[in-house]
Amino acid sequence: MVFVLHGNIESLYTRIVLVCAAEMGIMDTPAFEFRVVEWSQIFGSDESFDFDASPLKRVPWFEDTDNGIKLYESRSIAKYMAMKIRSPLIPDLSTPEAFALFDNACSIELGDFHQNCYPLCRHLFINPVFNNVPTDSHILSFFMTTFEKTLRQYERILSTQKFVAGDQLTIVDLFHVPFGYMAAQSGGNPTLAAGTEAFPNRLDDFVPIARPPTPSSSDVPHLPHVQRWWSTLTSLPSFKRINAEFEQSIVARLQKRK
């Protein structure tokens, strides 16, 4: 059995899978292979693209050589790998109660956290850095407000349990980190900033808010359970490794544009 992941470290969705694979302990084993997809394949001609591998023409996509199953959605890939190797990062879903609690956490990550965090990544980093599109201050203000509201809702959840699916770390916690970290690094959220390190200095010329001002204590909402949860996640060696590889890649690519 080999899990073959096709993707690009600069893709947030690819990093979701890589962080999960690293935390599962399979990254540096014969059971896992990462094949880099160049952006020219994604943004190039349709005629030369393998739509059987990725019908949506985006990264990541995945294949298990054991049974030939192909997947092309990051969260589904991570869930499949965890279940296949019986990782403790996914609970035993054999009972309706266990399945419902885990599915509940997955739903709020995608429908609440991601929905309000992704636009911050888009407008603070992706658009200005990759697409040369200036930040829309009105849209940015709206999503900064809605994302902070989401974190207040998370505070209620995390005040009664350690992680979003219960008292054990699961892959659904890891789903939050690449997007939340980029949003916080780019100045999109003061609550998460305390558990987030700044971009490398070499990105100062490329990221509009590469050095967000340190918010005063009065500007940071009192969400201690969210901040405890966030610091736990961003301190994981698995995340630190993948994020460092992303930052090295993006620095190298952007410096070539100079």
N, C-alpha and C positions, 0 to 999 in steps of 0.2 A: 504493500500500500504506500502510495506517495500522494500527498496533497500538493497539487501544483497551482500556485496562485500567480496570475498574470496581472500586473498593475504597475503603478508609478508611485514612488515614495512621496511625490509632491501632491498626490491626490489625497484629500482628507478621507475619502471612503476606503481607499487602499490602506491607509494608516489604521483605520478601525480594525481591519482584519489582521494586520501585522502586529498591532499591540496585543490583540487577543491571542494570536499564535505564540508571541513571546511569553505572555503570562502563562500559557498552557505548557510551556517548556519544550515546544517542538521546533522552534526556529532553526536551531543548529543541529538538527538530526536528519538522518536520511529520509524521514517520513514527510519532510516539508521542503518544497522547492519554490523559490520566488523568481519569476521571470519578468524582467523589466519590459514594459510596453512604452515605447517612445511616443511623445505627444503627436509626432507626425503621423503615426498610425491612426490616432483618434480623429485628428482634424484633417487628415488627407482624403484622398478619393475613396468613395464608397466601393468602387469596382475592385479595389485591391484589399478590402477588409473582409475578414472572416466573420460573417454574421452568424454562423452556426455556433461560434464560441461566445459571442456577445451580441445578441439581437438588438440591443439598445445602443451599441457602439460607444461604450464607455467602460472605464475601469472601476473596480477590478472584475475579472472573471476567473473561474476556478474549475478544476477537474480533479476527481478522485480516481487515480489509476486502478484502484481495486475493483470498482464496479462501473466506471465510466460516467458517473453522474456529473453533470455540468451545471454550475450555478453562476449567476451574474448579478447578485445583490449582496452587498457587504455584510449586512447583519445575518442574512440567511447562511452565508458561507461560514461565518463565525459560529453560529448555532450548530451547523452540521458538523464542523470539526470537533466541537466540544462534546457533542453527543456520541460521535463515532469513537472517540478515544476515552469516553466516559470521564471527562474532566470534571473535577469538583466545581469548576466555574459555571456549570449549568446544573440545576438541581434535578433530582429524580422527578420526572414529570408523569409518573405512572398513576398518580391520583388526581382527581379533578381539582382538589384544593391546591396542590403544588403547581399544577399547570396554570390555574387561574391567577395565582399570586405572581408567578413569573411573567405571564402574558400581560398582566396589568402593568408591571414595571416596564416591559417592552413598549407598551402602548403609550405611556406618558413620556418616555424618552423620545419617541418618534413624533408624537402628536403635539407635545408641549415644549420640551426642551429643544429639540432639533428645529422645530418649526420657527422658533423665535431666535435661536442662536445662529443658524445658518445665514440669515440675512446680514447679521453683523460681520461674519467672516467675508461674505460677498462684498459688502460695501466698504469695509475697512481695509481689506487685504487683497482679495481676489481681483476685484474690478480695477483698482488703481495700480496694482503691481503687475498683473498679467495682461489686462485688457486696455490699460491706459485710459480708463474711464474714471472721472472724478467722483468723489463721494457725494451722494445726495443727502444733504443734512436733514431734510424733513423725514425721509425714509429712515435714516439712521436714528433720529430721535425717537421715532415711533417704536422701532424694534428694541432700542435700549430700554425703553419703558416697559414694553411687554415682556422682555426677557427677565428684567428684574422682578416683575410680578410673578413670573414662572418660578424663580428661585424662592420667592416667599412661600409659594405653594409647596415647593420641595422641603422647605424648612419644617413645615407641619409633618410631612412624611418622615423626615430624618430625625425628628425629635423623639420618635417612638421606636426607631430601628436604625441600625448602623449603616445599611446600604439600601438601595432603592427597591430591592426585591426581598428584603429581610435582613437578618443579622450576619449573613455571609456574603462575601464579595462574589459577584457573578459577572458574566460577560456584559450584561446590560449596563452595569456601572462603567465598564470600559468603553462602551459605545459613546458615552458622553465626552470623553476626554479630548480627542483631537479637535473637535469643533469648539468646545468650551475654552480650551487652552488658547487657540488662535484668536478667539473673540477677546479674551482677557489680555493677551499680549498686545493686541491692536488698540487697546483703550476702550473696549466695548462694555466692560462691566467691572465696577470697583469691588464687588463682593468676591469675585473669583481671583482678583488681582493678587491677593495676599499669598495664594498658593501657586503663583505663576511667575516664572522667570522672564526677564526681558529678552527680546530678540538679540541675536549677536550684533555687535557694533557695526559689522560690515553690511548690515541691512539698512542702516540709517538713511542712506541716500535713496532707498527704494520704497520704504513703507511710510505712508503719510504720518502715522502716529507711532513710530518705532519706540519712542520713549514717552509713554503716557505719564502725565504728572502724577505724583503720588497723592492719592486722595486723602483729605483730612479725615480724622475719625468721625466727624459729624456728617461726612458725605457717604460713608460706608454703612449700609443698612446692617442692623444687628441680626445676623443670621448665623449664629455660632455652629449649628449642626451642619448647615451647608458647607461652611468653611472647613470644619473638621473633616467632613466627607471628601471635599475637594482636595485638601492637602494630602489625605491618605492616597488618593488616586494618582495625583501628580508626583508623588514620591516613589511610586512603584518603579523599580529598575527596568521593567518591560517598557513602560511608557517613556522613561528617560532615554532609553536606547533608541527607540524608533523616532522620537522627536529630534534627537541629536542628528540622526541620519538625514531626516527631512531638512533640518536647518543647513547642514553641510551641502546638500544637493541644491537647495534654493540659492544659497550664497554663490556657489560656483556658477549656476546658470545665469543669475542676474549680473554677475560681474563680467560675464562674457558680452553682455549687451552694452557695456560702457564704450 
